[in-house]
Amino acid sequence: MNTQFTSSEIYIIVVYFVYGLAFFSLGLALVTTCRRRSIPFRFLSAIVPLAAFGLLHATHEWIEMLQAIAVAGDETYTPTLTLEIIRVSLLAASFLCLLAFGMYLVSPEPTRWRRLLLSLAGMTLLWLAATFVTTLILDTEPLETIAMADVLSRYILAIPAAGVGAWALMWQQRIFREHDMPQFGRYLVWAATALLLYGVIGQLFVRETGLFPSTLLNSGQFMQWFGFPVQLFRGIIALILAYFLIRALDAFEFESRRRLGEANKTIVETQQAQIELERRNRVEMERLNDELRETAHELALLLDLTNLLVSPISLDDRLHQLLDKLVRELKFCDSAMITLAEPTWEKLTVAASMGFRFAEDEQPCAMYEEAIELSNQCVQTAIALCRHTDDLIIEFNPETALDERECQSHDNPMTILALPLMVEDRVIGSLVFGRQNLIFLAEMSLAEFKLILGVAQGLGLSLEYARLVDEAEDRKNVLAELLHQAVGTQEAERQRIARELHDATGQSLTAISLGLRGVETVLTQESNAIVKEVHDLGGMSTQALGELRQIIADLRPTHLDDLGLAPAVRWYLKDYESRRSIQTVLSIHGEQMRLPPEYETVLFRIMQEAMTNVTKHAEATEVLVTLEMAPSQVTLSVKDNGKGFDIGSVLERKQTYEGWGLLGMHERATLLGGQVAIQAAAETGTCVEVTVPLQMES
């Protein structure tokens, strides 16, 4: 056993070591790189078989290094068949991995690994079949067969794999250039060149066997031609391949940093966009809050103006208070005016004015006539107008004025602004604003412009509503006065008829009755038939006199005029009970005092009408009348135990007179500001209650 290595032996051992170390370093670098799954490059997916190629090929070279060490130590050393099979299998597997790398990258679409494995299996079978056929033809020994399998693996597997791998690297360098990484593309070009040299030249010169062309192109021939072993060439090429591939792998680190930078940039941009969005939201929120405050202020002002227009004071006071509030609220004006037009357009009336007259002598200022003239033109044309310091009058449409802003865009300041007050398509007046002291007044803002447009629109409707309310109130007062006069005339006429019946007809019937009694006395001795006839006439005249007195009492009971409401009601119920089979009960509460004649008359007539309805419709057996006299009001109720009725159906019978009595009750109570409440239902009776406030001393 030789323990001293020659320089050539050491040299070849070092070559094998460096050769294997280059591929091992390449494999480790590729294994580390393939963990970057977040980078969308197909090259990254193909690194796995390339890394397997480097690790397997390094293992193969180190096995040959160990065999060289064994041979250098013992010249009689012969590797075992098993070890040779393992070495050649590792060599063939490494070339298959290199072929898988190239085939995966050069395919136009992502290739499934199952299809790729079928191709690799086909190449493996081709290699094994070639080895088997060669063994049969040359009739070699097992170790020679393994040697030919080594050579065939380089011919059949290594050279095509190197070519396909170089093609794949060239394809990938184009992708790097497309992703703006040309420097890494150049590394791949050098790596492809080294791989091509390694596969074509390095694998063409193999160990010498009986297989052609290894008989001509072998490692010995390479040594003779170039003066150094082919293993050194392979090692140098392996170092170059490993160097440029490792440098090319920096592209993924570069891409990771670039993506990280882009991600950070995106995060920063997103944060900046979020900050900008928050700023815009804050600005928009502030703008919305300002608009909300302006809208709330506008609505509050419009509500105050509406309340002023419907307040229970005179229209002049309402309009003056309205103008005073407008002048105080608006910063662009110091005077205002409301003009109202008559239906004939012949006259324009200044309903209210604020700031157009001097406080000392109430004389109009210089702008007063200009305001009247502009208001008159505004009412006649139904167009909004604004006058400026250069005496230019601009017409504008209030509906588009917020966008066009003709008055605000004029070069000279505005002095007078007139807006028509519209009700539907009719102009009822104008709202005029004056700007006399331009030095201390601010320019009209958009918010104020919107406000006065809304005020003008609402003011026209409010004025029309106030006018209609005043007209309705006047008509109501006139109607009440007419009704009061009608009822008073009715009562006066009843009193006159009752007095005439009592003074004339009653006295005549009394005289006839007394005369018939005298005739009856004289004729008693002469004829019984005549006496009977005269007696009957006397009875009839007495009955007619009683009926006449009842009619007089119904028309105008003297108790009501002489004694008051409570005695009149008591007398009426007593007389009512004596003439009808209905029991009456009177309940009086409070101090019995005299009321004004119209109060007593209205309450008595309502009670009388209610009792008449009981007689006609109720079929009652008992009636309870309650009179409650308080300092502030008088309440009279009539309640029966009759069959009741449906109030709605009775009042809806417009073609009959059945509901007129109920309506008469309501009208009489309305004369005194009172009200009538009727509660009725079938089989539960009816209750009529009238309440009248006492608005004057008793």
PADRENLUM-906336 format. One record per residue (C-alpha): residue in one letter; chain; x, y negated, z. Coordinates in pm, whole numbers, always signed. Last residue first. Example, Ala and Ser with C-alpha at 12.3 -4.5 7.8 and 13.67 -1.06 7.14 Angstrom:
  res  chain      px      py      pz
    S      A   +1367    +106    +714
    A      A   +1230    +450    +780
***
This chain:
  res  chain      px      py      pz
    S      A  -12284   -8911   +3530
    E      A  -11945   -9046   +3433
    M      A  -11832   -8981   +3079
    Q      A  -11663   -8696   +2889
    L      A  -11850   -8414   +3064
    P      A  -11759   -8100   +2874
    V      A  -12046   -7887   +2739
    T      A  -12064   -7509   +2776
    V      A  -12349   -7311   +2621
    E      A  -12410   -6945   +2702
    V      A  -12660   -6723   +2520
    C      A  -12677   -6367   +2654
    T      A  -12863   -6093   +2469
    G      A  -12982   -5750   +2570
    T      A  -12812   -5412   +2578
    E      A  -13030   -5207   +2339
    A      A  -12839   -5327   +2027
    A      A  -12568   -5576   +2105
    A      A  -12557   -5943   +2192
    Q      A  -12313   -6196   +2329
    I      A  -12359   -6551   +2207
    A      A  -12110   -6824   +2298
    V      A  -12204   -7185   +2227
    Q      A  -11952   -7466   +2224
    G      A  -11917   -7821   +2346
    G      A  -11786   -8143   +2195
    L      A  -12117   -8320   +2261
    L      A  -12244   -8306   +1903
    T      A  -12092   -7960   +1870
    A      A  -12346   -7826   +2123
    R      A  -12635   -7942   +1901
    E      A  -12476   -7788   +1591
    H      A  -12410   -7455   +1763
    M      A  -12767   -7431   +1891
    G      A  -12905   -7524   +1549
    L      A  -12698   -7246   +1392
    L      A  -12858   -6996   +1630
    G      A  -13208   -7125   +1545
    W      A  -13132   -7117   +1176
    G      A  -13040   -6750   +1181
    E      A  -13386   -6611   +1101
    Y      A  -13460   -6865    +827
    T      A  -13420   -6630    +533
    Q      A  -13217   -6628    +207
    K      A  -12881   -6678    +382
    R      A  -12908   -6364    +591
    E      A  -12539   -6351    +694
    L      A  -12607   -6508   +1036
    V      A  -12847   -6227   +1129
    S      A  -12612   -5951   +1011
    G      A  -12325   -6095   +1209
    I      A  -12520   -6137   +1535
    D      A  -12648   -5779   +1543
    F      A  -12946   -5773   +1783
    G      A  -13052   -5723   +2147
    K      A  -13329   -5491   +2268
    G      A  -13429   -5703   +2565
    N      A  -13282   -5749   +2913
    D      A  -13246   -6126   +2882
    K      A  -12968   -6375   +2956
    V      A  -12992   -6754   +2916
    S      A  -12680   -6949   +3011
    L      A  -12618   -7317   +3086
    T      A  -12271   -7451   +3168
    V      A  -12199   -7816   +3250
    Q      A  -11847   -7956   +3251
    S      A  -11587   -8161   +3438
    P      A  -11760   -8235   +3771
    A      A  -11939   -7898   +3772
    M      A  -12307   -7820   +3707
    E      A  -12388   -7451   +3667
    L      A  -12732   -7365   +3532
    T      A  -12820   -6996   +3510
    V      A  -13136   -6861   +3344
    L      A  -13214   -6492   +3394
    V      A  -13491   -6350   +3173
    E      A  -13698   -6040   +3248
    T      A  -13936   -5814   +3056
    A      A  -13770   -5839   +2713
    E      A  -13913   -5767   +2369
    A      A  -13617   -5972   +2237
    H      A  -13751   -6104   +1907
    K      A  -14018   -6371   +1928
    T      A  -14043   -6445   +2300
    V      A  -13670   -6414   +2364
    N      A  -13605   -6632   +2058
    T      A  -13833   -6902   +2205
    M      A  -13641   -6880   +2533
    A      A  -13314   -6940   +2347
    E      A  -13464   -7236   +2158
    Q      A  -13583   -7392   +2486
    M      A  -13245   -7342   +2651
    I      A  -13076   -7506   +2348
    R      A  -13335   -7789   +2360
    F      A  -13274   -7845   +2733
    L      A  -12896   -7856   +2690
    V      A  -12916   -8104   +2400
    T      A  -13173   -8331   +2574
    E      A  -12986   -8339   +2905
    Y      A  -12659   -8426   +2736
    E      A  -12823   -8693   +2514
    P      A  -12989   -8853   +2819
    P      A  -12661   -8887   +3015
    L      A  -12663   -8649   +3310
    R      A  -12849   -8675   +3637
    M      A  -12710   -8474   +3921
    Q      A  -12786   -8141   +4083
    E      A  -12459   -8059   +4261
    G      A  -12328   -7712   +4190
    H      A  -12505   -7390   +4104
    I      A  -12862   -7336   +3983
    S      A  -13010   -6988   +3936
    L      A  -13352   -6959   +3768
    V      A  -13532   -6623   +3734
    T      A  -13802   -6561   +3476
    Q      A  -14049   -6272   +3452
    I      A  -14207   -6216   +3112
    S      A  -14583   -6163   +3072
    R      A  -14631   -6497   +2903
    R      A  -14824   -6819   +2978
    S      A  -14749   -6845   +3351
    E      A  -14382   -6739   +3299
    Y      A  -14326   -7018   +3043
    D      A  -14492   -7279   +3271
    K      A  -14260   -7180   +3555
    L      A  -13962   -7164   +3317
    Y      A  -14040   -7513   +3181
    W      A  -14087   -7668   +3524
    R      A  -13751   -7528   +3649
    V      A  -13574   -7641   +3330
    A      A  -13721   -7993   +3364
    P      A  -13631   -8003   +3734
    A      A  -13265   -7912   +3648
    L      A  -13231   -8147   +3350
    G      A  -13356   -8477   +3491
    L      A  -13651   -8614   +3691
    D      A  -13828   -8876   +3475
    D      A  -13701   -8817   +3122
    L      A  -13676   -8440   +3144
    H      A  -13991   -8411   +3358
    T      A  -14185   -8599   +3087
    P      A  -14146   -8302   +2858
    R      A  -14095   -8415   +2496
    L      A  -14244   -8210   +2214
    D      A  -14320   -7908   +2429
    A      A  -14501   -8118   +2691
    I      A  -14704   -8296   +2423
    I      A  -14800   -7963   +2268
    Q      A  -14907   -7836   +2610
    R      A  -15116   -8153   +2669
    L      A  -15282   -8099   +2330
    E      A  -15360   -7740   +2420
    G      A  -15525   -7856   +2743
    L      A  -15727   -8122   +2560
    A      A  -15837   -7868   +2300
    Q      A  -15957   -7639   +2583
    T      A  -16156   -7925   +2745
    S      A  -16306   -8014   +2406
    M      A  -16405   -7650   +2351
    G      A  -16564   -7629   +2694
    G      A  -16761   -7949   +2637
    L      A  -16883   -7824   +2298
    D      A  -17002   -7505   +2465
    H      A  -17194   -7703   +2726
    V      A  -17353   -7918   +2457
    E      A  -17477   -7606   +2279
    K      A  -17605   -7457   +2605
    V      A  -17790   -7779   +2694
    I      A  -17946   -7790   +2348
    A      A  -18076   -7439   +2389
    N      A  -18202   -7504   +2747
    S      A  -18409   -7794   +2637
    E      A  -18555   -8081   +2837
    Q      A  -18455   -8081   +3204
    T      A  -18078   -8032   +3158
    L      A  -18066   -8284   +2875
    V      A  -17942   -8573   +3083
    T      A  -17671   -8367   +3261
    E      A  -17540   -8213   +2935
    V      A  -17528   -8554   +2776
    G      A  -17312   -8673   +3062
    R      A  -17082   -8369   +3028
    L      A  -17055   -8427   +2656
    G      A  -16954   -8788   +2716
    L      A  -16680   -8683   +2961
    S      A  -16535   -8432   +2707
    I      A  -16555   -8685   +2423
    A      A  -16376   -8947   +2636
    T      A  -16101   -8699   +2725
    L      A  -16067   -8600   +2360
    S      A  -16030   -8965   +2264
    Q      A  -15781   -9028   +2545
    G      A  -15569   -8734   +2429
    T      A  -15583   -8839   +2063
    A      A  -15475   -9195   +2133
    D      A  -15237   -9234   +2428
    H      A  -15123   -8875   +2470
    L      A  -15105   -8794   +2099
    E      A  -14936   -9130   +2041
    R      A  -14685   -9068   +2322
    A      A  -14610   -8714   +2206
    I      A  -14566   -8831   +1849
    R      A  -14334   -9112   +1961
    Q      A  -14131   -8877   +2183
    R      A  -14102   -8625   +1902
    E      A  -13991   -8901   +1666
    A      A  -13735   -9021   +1917
    E      A  -13608   -8664   +1960
    Q      A  -13579   -8616   +1585
    T      A  -13416   -8957   +1541
    G      A  -13163   -8868   +1808
    V      A  -13102   -8532   +1641
    A      A  -13057   -8699   +1304
    Q      A  -12843   -8978   +1452
    H      A  -12618   -8725   +1619
    L      A  -12598   -8524   +1300
    L      A  -12508   -8836   +1104
    E      A  -12248   -8929   +1366
    A      A  -12107   -8578   +1363
    L      A  -12093   -8581    +985
    V      A  -11920   -8918    +986
    N      A  -11673   -8796   +1248
    K      A  -11608   -8479   +1049
    R      A  -11571   -8679    +732
    D      A  -11317   -8900    +903
    E      A  -11134   -8598   +1042
    A      A  -11134   -8432    +701
    E      A  -11004   -8750    +540
    D      A  -10733   -8780    +804
    V      A  -10637   -8414    +756
    L      A  -10634   -8457    +377
    R      A  -10408   -8761    +409
    A      A  -10179   -8577    +651
    Y      A  -10161   -8282    +409
    E      A  -10084   -8514    +118
    L      A   -9818   -8683    +327
    S      A   -9676   -8345    +428
    L      A   -9668   -8219     +68
    G      A   -9488   -8531     -52
    L      A   -9256   -8527    +248
    G      A   -9153   -8167    +187
    Q      A   -9016   -8238    -160
    A      A   -8859   -8567     -57
    V      A   -8706   -8410    +253
    G      A   -8565   -8121     +49
    L      A   -8406   -8362    -196
    I      A   -8286   -8570    +100
    L      A   -8114   -8268    +253
    K      A   -7951   -8145     -67
    F      A   -7802   -8491    -116
    E      A   -7692   -8499    +247
    A      A   -7516   -8165    +205
    L      A   -7355   -8276    -121
    S      A   -7216   -8584     +48
    M      A   -7333   -8941     -14
    E      A   -7038   -9176     +18
    A      A   -6981   -9316    +365
    L      A   -7120   -9650    +481
    F      A   -6908   -9913    +656
    I      A   -6792  -10102    +348
    L      A   -7104  -10035    +139
    N      A   -7326  -10248    +365
    Q      A   -7651  -10255    +167
    R      A   -7705   -9889     +77
    G      A   -8080   -9841     +29
    F      A   -8287   -9521     +24
    V      A   -8630   -9500    -142
    L      A   -8892   -9225    -106
    S      A   -9165   -9252    -367
    G      A   -9540   -9227    -406
    I      A   -9827   -8992    -484
    V      A   -9691   -8843    -805
    R      A   -9909   -8560    -941
    D      A   -9788   -8234   -1095
    E      A   -9821   -8029    -771
    V      A   -9789   -8298    -505
    M      A   -9477   -8497    -584
    L      A   -9299   -8773    -393
    P      A   -9064   -8933    -645
    L      A   -8704   -9005    -536
    A      A   -8550   -9352    -543
    L      A   -8181   -9418    -466
    I      A   -8044   -9770    -426
    T      A   -7683   -9900    -399
    M      A   -7469   -9634    -572
    P      A   -7098   -9701    -600
    N      A   -6939   -9766    -941
    D      A   -6756   -9494   -1137
    H      A   -7053   -9258   -1173
    S      A   -6993   -8899   -1061
    Q      A   -7211   -8926    -750
    C      A   -7521   -9038    -942
    E      A   -7492   -8778   -1219
    R      A   -7443   -8486    -982
    E      A   -7462   -8219   -1257
    D      A   -7495   -7914   -1031
    L      A   -7698   -8050    -737
    A      A   -7891   -8279    -974
    T      A   -8039   -7989   -1171
    E      A   -8376   -7965    -990
    P      A   -8374   -8334    -894
    N      A   -8366   -8434   -1264
    F      A   -8171   -8754   -1321
    E      A   -8224   -9111   -1445
    I      A   -7940   -9355   -1402
    I      A   -7993   -9729   -1352
    L      A   -7687   -9946   -1420
    D      A   -7687  -10271   -1222
    D      A   -7302  -10264   -1197
    T      A   -7340  -10199    -823
    H      A   -7538   -9884    -892
    R      A   -7905   -9791    -914
    C      A   -8034   -9434    -879
    L      A   -8354   -9291   -1025
    A      A   -8565   -8977    -983
    I      A   -8831   -8939   -1252
    A      A   -9212   -8951   -1216
    T      A   -9212   -9231   -1481
    Q      A   -9462   -9459   -1304
    V      A   -9354   -9363    -954
    C      A   -8981   -9408   -1024
    Q      A   -9037   -9739   -1202
    N      A   -9237   -9871    -906
    S      A   -8971   -9748    -664
    L      A   -8697   -9920    -868
    E      A   -8890  -10247    -861
    I      A   -8966  -10222    -489
    A      A   -8600  -10141    -413
    E      A   -8484  -10436    -626
    E      A   -8732  -10662    -443
    Y      A   -8596  -10551    -104
    M      A   -8227  -10573    -196
    A      A   -8205  -10945    -116
    C      A   -8351  -10899    +232
    P      A   -8718  -10930    +322
    Q      A   -8813  -11171    +601
    E      A   -8896  -11014    +936
    D      A   -8786  -11333   +1112
    E      A   -8508  -11209   +1336
    A      A   -8494  -10838   +1243
    F      A   -8420  -10907    +878
    R      A   -8614  -10683    +643
    F      A   -8500  -10390    +423
    G      A   -8377  -10192    +724
    M      A   -8681   -9964    +764
    S      A   -8997   -9981    +555
    A      A   -9330   -9799    +574
    A      A   -9642   -9767    +357
    V      A   -9523  -10010     +94
    T      A   -9820  -10003    -143
    L      A   -9793   -9968    -519
    K      A  -10093  -10098    -711
    E      A  -10249  -10030   -1048
    W      A  -10157   -9664   -1068
    T      A  -10533   -9583   -1058
    P      A  -10489   -9314    -788
    E      A  -10313   -9558    -556
    A      A   -9941   -9517    -513
    L      A   -9761   -9482    -181
    T      A   -9423   -9634    -103
    I      A   -9182   -9509    +162
    M      A   -8872   -9717    +234
    A      A   -8522   -9665    +367
    S      A   -8229   -9866    +495
    D      A   -7874   -9806    +621
    C      A   -7768   -9526    +385
    F      A   -7476   -9280    +342
    K      A   -7463   -9152    +698
    L      A   -7807   -8990    +716
    E      A   -7947   -8897   +1060
    R      A   -8020   -9248   +1192
    V      A   -8176   -9364    +865
    L      A   -8388   -9047    +846
    K      A   -8508   -9074   +1207
    D      A   -8613   -9436   +1162
    L      A   -8787   -9348    +836
    L      A   -8994   -9077   +1009
    Q      A   -9077   -9305   +1305
    H      A   -9201   -9568   +1061
    L      A   -9406   -9306    +871
    R      A   -9574   -9175   +1186
    D      A   -9646   -9523   +1320
    D      A   -9812   -9620    +992
    L      A  -10010   -9296    +982
    S      A  -10159   -9361   +1324
    I      A  -10085   -9121   +1604
    P      A  -10189   -8763   +1676
    S      A   -9870   -8603   +1530
    V      A   -9909   -8431   +1193
    L      A   -9652   -8643   +1009
    L      A   -9415   -8648   +1304
    N      A   -9428   -8271   +1334
    T      A   -9339   -8244    +965
    L      A   -9049   -8485   +1011
    D      A   -8923   -8290   +1311
    L      A   -8952   -7964   +1116
    L      A   -8771   -8118    +819
    L      A   -8494   -8236   +1053
    A      A   -8470   -7894   +1216
    L      A   -8467   -7726    +874
    E      A   -8191   -7960    +752
    H      A   -7988   -7912   +1069
    A      A   -8032   -7536   +1041
    T      A   -7930   -7552    +676
    E      A   -7627   -7765    +761
    R      A   -7534   -7531   +1044
    L      A   -7581   -7230    +819
    E      A   -7381   -7396    +544
    D      A   -7103   -7470    +792
    N      A   -7124   -7114    +923
    L      A   -7114   -6984    +567
    R      A   -6807   -7197    +497
    E      A   -6645   -7079    +818
    M      A   -6726   -6722    +725
    E      A   -6588   -6778    +376
    V      A   -6269   -6924    +523
    R      A   -6246   -6633    +765
    N      A   -6323   -6387    +489
    R      A   -6064   -6556    +271
    R      A   -5810   -6533    +551
    E      A   -5908   -6173    +616
    L      A   -5873   -6100    +247
    E      A   -5537   -6276    +240
    I      A   -5425   -6076    +540
    Q      A   -5555   -5759    +380
    A      A   -5388   -5853     +52
    Q      A   -5068   -5921    +244
    Q      A   -5106   -5589    +420
    T      A   -5179   -5418     +90
    E      A   -4885   -5597     -71
    V      A   -4665   -5490    +219
    I      A   -4798   -5136    +199
    T      A   -4756   -5137    -180
    K      A   -4405   -5269    -139
    N      A   -4339   -5004    +121
    A      A   -4482   -4744    -117
    E      A   -4283   -4893    -402
    G      A   -3971   -4885    -186
    L      A   -4050   -4530     -81
    R      A   -4108   -4444    -444
    R      A   -3778   -4603    -531
    R      A   -3605   -4430    -243
    S      A   -3758   -4099    -346
    E      A   -3670   -4163    -709
    F      A   -3308   -4236    -612
    E      A   -3302   -3925    -397
    F      A   -3451   -3733    -688
    A      A   -3201   -3886    -927
    D      A   -2925   -3779    -689
    L      A   -2981   -3435    -840
    A      A   -2795   -3558   -1146
    R      A   -2481   -3597    -937
    I      A   -2523   -3239    -815
    L      A   -2574   -3126   -1175
    F      A   -2268   -3324   -1287
    Y      A   -2041   -3177   -1020
    A      A   -2174   -2819   -1043
    L      A   -2132   -2810   -1418
    I      A   -1779   -2957   -1400
    L      A   -1683   -2712   -1125
    A      A   -1834   -2422   -1322
    I      A   -1645   -2534   -1636
    I      A   -1322   -2532   -1435
    G      A   -1407   -2190   -1291
    R      A   -1498   -2045   -1631
    F      A   -1175   -2172   -1779
    L      A    -981   -2029   -1486
    Q      A   -1162   -1697   -1529
    V      A   -1059   -1702   -1898
    P      A    -700   -1661   -1788
    F      A    -432   -1909   -1888
    G      A    -194   -1922   -2188
    F      A    -454   -2037   -2443
    W      A    -429   -1778   -2722
    Q      A    -265   -1487   -2537
    M      A    -479   -1531   -2230
    F      A    -794   -1551   -2443
    Q      A    -690   -1227   -2617
    G      A    -653   -1061   -2278
    S      A    -996   -1190   -2167
    N      A   -1168   -1043   -2470
    L      A   -1258   -1132   -2823
    L      A   -1135    -853   -3051
    T      A   -1237    -525   -2886
    S      A   -1508    -716   -2700
    P      A   -1674    -761   -3038
    F      A   -1762    -470   -3047
    L      A   -1797    -222   -2761
    G      A   -1496      +2   -2676
    T      A   -1420    -226   -2387
    E      A   -1197    -528   -2321
    R      A   -1318    -761   -2047
    V      A   -1515   -1060   -2171
    F      A   -1440   -1362   -2389
    L      A   -1784   -1460   -2521
    Q      A   -1912   -1550   -2173
    G      A   -1682   -1846   -2121
    I      A   -1708   -1960   -2480
    V      A   -2083   -1963   -2541
    G      A   -2225   -1968   -2188
    Y      A   -1975   -2183   -2007
    L      A   -1937   -2418   -2301
    L      A   -2316   -2460   -2316
    L      A   -2337   -2511   -1941
    A      A   -2063   -2774   -1953
    T      A   -2242   -2958   -2235
    A      A   -2572   -2941   -2051
    A      A   -2406   -3076   -1734
    W      A   -2253   -3361   -1936
    V      A   -2594   -3446   -2082
    L      A   -2751   -3408   -1738
    Y      A   -2512   -3664   -1595
    R      A   -2605   -3900   -1879
    G      A   -2972   -3867   -1784
    F      A   -2883   -3963   -1429
    Q      A   -2743   -4293   -1556
    P      A   -3054   -4348   -1775
    M      A   -3298   -4361   -1480
    D      A   -3578   -4583   -1616
    H      A   -3846   -4313   -1594
    E      A   -3830   -4261   -1973
    R      A   -3455   -4215   -1939
    F      A   -3506   -3944   -1680
    I      A   -3756   -3773   -1910
    R      A   -3500   -3778   -2193
    Q      A   -3245   -3623   -1957
    Q      A   -3493   -3340   -1895
    W      A   -3495   -3229   -2254
    M      A   -3115   -3222   -2262
    L      A   -3118   -3011   -1945
    A      A   -3371   -2771   -2098
    W      A   -3161   -2731   -2415
    A      A   -2856   -2656   -2201
    G      A   -3059   -2396   -2010
    V      A   -3184   -2236   -2333
    G      A   -2828   -2210   -2464
    A      A   -2690   -2084   -2134
    A      A   -2968   -1824   -2106
    P      A   -2908   -1710   -2463
    I      A   -2529   -1663   -2391
    A      A   -2578   -1507   -2049
    L      A   -2846   -1247   -2123
    I      A   -2762   -1042   -2434
    Y      A   -2387   -1105   -2470
    R      A   -2302   -1156   -2102
    S      A   -2529    -872   -1990
    L      A   -2381    -658   -2269
    V      A   -2027    -704   -2134
    D      A   -2125    -614   -1778
    A      A   -2331    -316   -1904
    M      A   -2018    -210   -2101
    A      A   -1816    -217   -1775
    I      A   -2089     -20   -1597
    T      A   -2075    +242   -1874
    E      A   -1696    +254   -1838
    L      A   -1744    +325   -1468
    P      A   -1996    +601   -1549
    E      A   -1779    +762   -1822
    T      A   -1850    +687   -2184
    D      A   -2015    +890   -2463
    L      A   -1972    +609   -2718
    I      A   -2313    +657   -2879
    L      A   -2502    +764   -2571
    T      A   -2349    +491   -2357
    T      A   -2422    +231   -2624
    V      A   -2785    +340   -2639
    F      A   -2822    +316   -2259
    T      A   -2656     -24   -2239
    A      A   -2874    -159   -2521
    A      A   -3183     -21   -2350
    L      A   -3083    -180   -2020
    W      A   -3029    -520   -2185
    L      A   -3356    -501   -2380
    L      A   -3541    -390   -2067
    T      A   -3403    -691   -1881
    M      A   -3503    -925   -2164
    G      A   -3858    -787   -2156
    A      A   -3874    -820   -1779
    L      A   -3768   -1181   -1814
    S      A   -4049   -1241   -2062
    L      A   -4301   -1072   -1830
    L      A   -4170   -1278   -1540
    L      A   -4237   -1597   -1739
    R      A   -4596   -1490   -1805
    R      A   -4646   -1431   -1433
    W      A   -4467   -1756   -1345
    R      A   -4731   -1954   -1533
    T      A   -4584   -2199   -1776
    P      A   -4651   -2575   -1744
    E      A   -4699   -2699   -2099
    P      A   -4450   -2768   -2378
    S      A   -4216   -2484   -2260
    V      A   -3858   -2611   -2247
    L      A   -3849   -2643   -1867
    Y      A   -3974   -2298   -1770
    M      A   -3766   -2122   -2038
    G      A   -3447   -2291   -1919
    F      A   -3490   -2206   -1552
    A      A   -3604   -1850   -1630
    L      A   -3290   -1798   -1845
    L      A   -3070   -1917   -1557
    C      A   -3253   -1677   -1327
    L      A   -3201   -1395   -1580
    F      A   -2829   -1481   -1592
    S      A   -2807   -1454   -1215
    A      A   -2993   -1124   -1217
    A      A   -2751    -980   -1478
    L      A   -2449   -1077   -1264
    L      A   -2609    -951    -943
    S      A   -2692    -621   -1117
    V      A   -2333    -600   -1248
    R      A   -2192    -641    -897
    I      A   -2442    -400    -735
    I      A   -2372    -132   -1001
    E      A   -2000    -187    -954
    L      A   -2031    -145    -576
    T      A   -2227    +173    -623
    L      A   -1976    +318    -871
    T      A   -1688    +261    -633
    P      A   -1410     +21    -714
    T      A   -1074    +183    -794
    Y      A    -772    +106    -584
    T      A    -447    +268    -704
    E      A    -266     -68    -714
    D      A    -339    -119    -347
    G      A    -314    -465    -197
    A      A    -346    -651    -526
    V      A    -625    -414    -630
    A      A    -816    -483    -306
    I      A    -766    -861    -342
    A      A    -891    -841    -700
    Q      A   -1194    -641    -583
    L      A   -1260    -903    -318
    M      A   -1245   -1178    -582
    E      A   -1474    -975    -807
    I      A   -1721    -964    -518
    W      A   -1669   -1339    -475
    E      A   -1758   -1392    -838
    H      A   -2080   -1192    -807
    T      A   -2184   -1377    -489
    A      A   -2126   -1709    -665
    H      A   -2339   -1589    -958
    L      A   -2621   -1498    -722
    L      A   -2609   -1833    -539
    G      A   -2588   -2042    -857
    F      A   -2855   -1849   -1045
    A      A   -3088   -1860    -741
    A      A   -3047   -2240    -739
    L      A   -3141   -2245   -1108
    P      A   -3441   -2019   -1033
    V      A   -3560   -2269    -763
    I      A   -3470   -2583    -958
    A      A   -3753   -2530   -1207
    S      A   -4012   -2701    -984
    L      A   -3788   -3007    -947
    F      A   -3735   -3021   -1322
    R      A   -4113   -3035   -1362
    F      A   -4097   -3378   -1197
    P      A   -4381   -3513    -971
    I      A   -4173   -3607    -662
    S      A   -4356   -3511    -338
    R      A   -4214   -3157    -335
    R      A   -3870   -3267    -225
    R      A   -3769   -2930     -79
    C      A   -3613   -2832    -412
    T      A   -3321   -3063    -339
    T      A   -3178   -2861     -51
    V      A   -3196   -2538    -252
    L      A   -3029   -2715    -547
    A      A   -2741   -2839    -333
    L      A   -2698   -2492    -186
    G      A   -2695   -2332    -532
    L      A   -2445   -2583    -670
    S      A   -2220   -2532    -371
    F      A   -2237   -2156    -430
    F      A   -2163   -2203    -802
    A      A   -1853   -2408    -729
    L      A   -1747   -2178    -444
    G      A   -1764   -1874    -674
    Y      A   -1519   -2028    -924
    V      A   -1308   -2167    -641
    F      A   -1278   -1818    -491
    Y      A   -1226   -1644    -826
    V      A    -955   -1891    -919
    V      A    -793   -1854    -580
    I      A    -781   -1475    -627
    I      A    -636   -1518    -978
    Y      A    -353   -1736    -847
    I      A    -283   -1514    -551
    E      A    -241   -1224    -792
    S      A     -24   -1428   -1024
    S      A    +190   -1543    -732
    T      A    +243   -1188    -621
    F      A     +75   -1056    -312
    Q      A    +289    -876     -52
    T      A    +105    -610    +149
    N      A    +143    -335    -111
    M      A      +0      +0      +0
***
